[in-house]
Amino acid sequence: MTTIYDISKATGFSPTTVSKALNNYPDVSEKTKQIILKKANEMGYIPNSHARILTTKKSWTIGVLFDEKLNVGIKHPFFSAILESFKKNVEMKGYDLLFISKDIGGDKITYLDHCKIRGVDGVLIITSDPNNEQIQELINSDFPCVLVDNESRKASSVHSDDTMGCYLAVKHLYSLGHRKIAHIYGSRDTFAGDLRYIAFLEALKELNLEIRDDYLVDGGYFTYEGGFSAMSKLLELEDLPTAVFAAGDLMAVGAISAIKEKGLRVPEDISIIGYDDLDICRYITPKLTTIKQNTDLIGENAADILINAIDKKNTRTSVIVPVELVIRDSCKSLK
């Protein structure tokens, strides 16, 4: 097996310089680093993980924690897309991922204890309840943490500009001549659900549109079934909305199904706009107009923030990622 001493002999650099280059130390020039890395690759060098930990004082492992009420975890396309981006960016810096649970070997333990046992360098947290006692314990610990699709006064966070996203959705419908706009909102005990609900109402006020309680329907935890059920309630009204803004794409798809089942058409009878820009938006009929969340940028920012925190290069940081309106076929002009 190739060692740093073999690479040292082949390149002419000292073992110390080789070790620093392989561990990305800043006091080694880029030219020297590239020579050493190229030779290490040619010689099939595989770093010893224990030696690397002793040298860098890191485990080179990042914990990933899912604790949310949707009970879908990474099966949800939004979360899986963020995680894929996060994974790609931390792997480029030499880190592995480890999923954090409350169970090791059949023994129930806290998230913080799991992180201590596994010796992770930092934690990516995806949770619908950052005030959860165990989440708070982790946030208040010495482990660098970053929250995704959420906010906290104590931890760094990355989430989309939901306020602007809701305004863009309502403004688009308004520009098409819609004045009777309903909202299928995500459960308000989630960060996104509550923020988008409030932002929707603010957008109506800004455009001097009437706020009707019967046009506000809880779609639950952003599921197809929740959207279908909420839309079914709206379809029972005598005065139907001309347009519906759903706070998630899966709810929007459920709403479209409920409308079709009622014998109505989208967008001819009711326009629908969603939120997320999941892949499914391009394949359903009609193709869904929606607000695009930039999952690549969310994952990239979360990776940068967390790695910088691990390297003690930053303090608490909050990043709000821009969104954009994606116009397809599910909204009709009334003009």
N, C-alpha and C positions, 0 to 999 in steps of 0.2 A: 504494500500500500504506500502511495506517495505521501511524503511528509513535507512540512515547511522547510526542512533542512535540505531535502532533495531539490525543492524549488529555488532555495537560496543558492545552492551550488550551480544550478542551471542558469540562473539569471545574474549571479554575481552580487546580488544584494544580500544584506545581512538577514539572519532569521527574524530579527526584531522588525525590520522594515517589511519583510514578507508578511509577517503576522498582522502588522498594522494595515497593510494594503488589503489583505483578505478580509479584514474586519471593518474596512471602510473608515479608517481613522483620518481626520482632516489634515493632519500634519505630514501626510505623504502626497507628493505632487501627483496630479492626474496622469502625467506621462508615465511616471514610475508605476503607478497603480495599474495602468492598462498593460504594461509589459508583464508585470507579475501575474495579473489575472489571465492574460492570454496564455502564458506558460503553464499556469496551474490547470487551465482547461485542457491544454494539449497533453499534459501528463496525467490527466484523470484524477486530479486531487479531489478528495472528499473530506470536508472539514469534520473534525471530531467535535461533536456537540458539547461534550463535557468540557473540553479544553476551551471551546469558544465561550461558554458561560463563565469560566474562570477568568478569561482574558477580558471580556467586555462587561462583566457584571450584569448580564442580561440572560433571560431564558430564550429570547427571540420567539416568544409565543404571545399571541394576543387572544384574550377571551372574547367570545361572542355570546351575549346573553339575550335570549328572547323571553319576555315575560309580558304577555299581552292577552286581553280578554277575547280577542278574535278566535283564539284557539286554532289558528291556521299556520302561524309561524312563517317559515320561509316558503311554504306552499303558495302564499299570496305573491302574485307576480311583481308587485311594487317592492316588497321586502327582498325577494330573491334577486331582483335587478340591482338593488342597492348593495346587497351583500357581495354580488359578483364583482361590482366595481371596487368595493372596499378590499376584497380579497386580492384582486389583481394589483392594486396599488401597494398594499402592505407586503405582498410577496416580492415585489420589485425591490423592496428595502430589506429583504431577507427574513421576514417574519412568517411563522406558521399560525394557523387559526385553531382554536380549541373551543368547543361549545361548552358553556357553563350550565350546570344543572344543580338541583338541590340533592342529588343522590350520587354517592360514590360507593360502589361495592355493596349496594343495598342499604347503606346507612344514610339517613336524612341529615343533611348539613345545610348551612346557610350559603348563599352565593359568595359572601365574603370568605368563608372558610374554604370553599372550593377554590377560589382564586389563590388563597394562601397555599393550599396543598399543592396545586399545580404550578405555582410560582409564575403566573403570567405577568407580563410587563405592563399591560394595560387592558382595558375592557371597552368593547363596543356594546352599548345598551340599546335595545329596542324594546320599549315597554309602553303600554297604554296607561300606566299608573306610576309616574316617577315618585309619588309620595308613599308608595308601598314601603313598609318598614325595612324589608331586606334590601330593596333598591337604595333607600336612603343610607343604610348602613354601609353599603358599598361606595356610594358617592362621597360619603364623609370620611372614607378611609384614605390611606396613602396611595392607593392604586389610581393611576391616571384613567379617567373615564370620558367617554363622549356619548351623548344621547343623540339618537336619530329620530326624526319626525316627532320631536318633543322639545321642551324647554325646561331649564332648571336654573335657579339662582346660584346653585353650588357647583354645577358641572358644565363643561363645554357642551355645545349642542349644534346640530345642523338640521334645518328643516326648510321646506319650500315657503315661498312668499304667498301664503294662503290668502291674505287680505287682498293682494293684487289679483290673484287668481280668481277669486269670487267676483271682484269688480269687473274683470275682463269678461267673465261669463255673462253676468247680468247686462253689462253694457252692450255685448254682442246681440243678445236677444232684444234689447231695447232698440238698437239700431235697425233691427229687422221689423220693427213696428209692434213688438209684443209689449203689452201693458199688464196682462194678467199672468204673472210668473210665479209658479209654485216652487217649493224647495223640499226635496227629499234629503234630509240631513243625516249625517252619521251620528251615532250615539254621543251625547254631549258629555259623557264621562271619559271621552277620549280627547286628546289634545287637538287633533285635526277636526274632529266632529264639532267641538265647541267653537273653535276659532272660525271655521267656515260658516257656521250658523250665524255667528255675530257679524262676520264680514258680509254675508248675504243681506242681512237686515240693513246694515250701513249703506250698502250699494243701492238698495231700494230707496232709502231716505235721500241719498245724494241725487237720485234721478226723479225725486218727487213721486214715487210710485206707492200705491196703497199697500200696507202690510196687513195681510189677512191671516188670522190664526188658522183658518181651515185650509190654507195653502201651505202650511208648515207641517210636515209629516215625518216622524221618526223612522228612519230606515234601518236602525240597529247598527250592527258592527260591519257595515260596508260590504254586505253580501248580496248575491243575486236574489236570494229569497227575501231579504229585507227590502230591496228595491221593488220587487214584484208586489209584496204585501202593501207597501206604502202607496204605490201607484194605484192599486186596487181601491184603496180608500179614497184617493183623489177622484177616481172615476165614478164614485158614488155621489159626488156633488152635483147639484142641479146646474150650478154655474161653473163649468169646467175651465181650468187654466188653458191658455193657448200654448204655454211653454212650461217645461219643468227643468230645473237645474238640480241634478243629483250630485251629491258630494263625493261620489266615487264611481268609477266606470262600471264595476260589477253591479252596483245598484241601478245605474242607468240602463244596462242591458236587461236587468230584471224588469224595469219599468217599461221598456219597449215590448217585452213579451206580454206584460199585462195589458198594454194598449191593444196589441194585435189580437189577444184572446177576447177582448171586448168587441172586436169587429171594427176597430178604428185603425187609422194608419199614421205612421211617423214618416215624414214630418207634416203630411197633408192636413191631419186633424190636430195633432199636438207635436210641438217641437221638443226635442230632448237634447240636453248638453250634459256631459259628464265631467269627471275630474280624475286625472292620472295619466292618460294616454297609454294604456296597456295595449299589448299587441292585438288583443281581440277587437279593438276599436276599428281596425282596418279590414276586418273579415266578416263582421256581422252585416245584416241588411236592415236599415241603411247604415252605411259607415258612420261612425259616431263622431260628432263634433265634441271636442273636449279641451280641458286645460292640461297641458303637458307638464309633468314634473320631471326635472332633469335628474334621473336616478344615477347616471354616470358621475355627474358633478357632486351630487350628495355623497356618494361613496368615496369619491376622490378627496373631498373636503374633510370628511370624517377621518380618513386615513392620515392625511397631513396633520390635522389637529392632534390626533392621538399620538402619532410618532413624535411630533414636536414636544408634546407633554412628557412622553417617556424620556426624551433626551433633555428635558427641563429647559426647552427653548421658548415656552410660552406659559401663560397663566390661563384662566378661564376665558374661553373664546366662544362667541355665538355667531354662526354664519347663517344668513337667510339666502337661499338659492332662488334665482329668478325663475318664473314660470312663463309659459306662452300659450296663446290661444291657437288651437289647431282646428281649422274649419274643414268639415267634411259634408256629409249629406243629411244629417238628422235635424237640421233647423231650417224652417221655411220663412221667407219674408212675407209679411202681411201687407206690405205697401203696394 
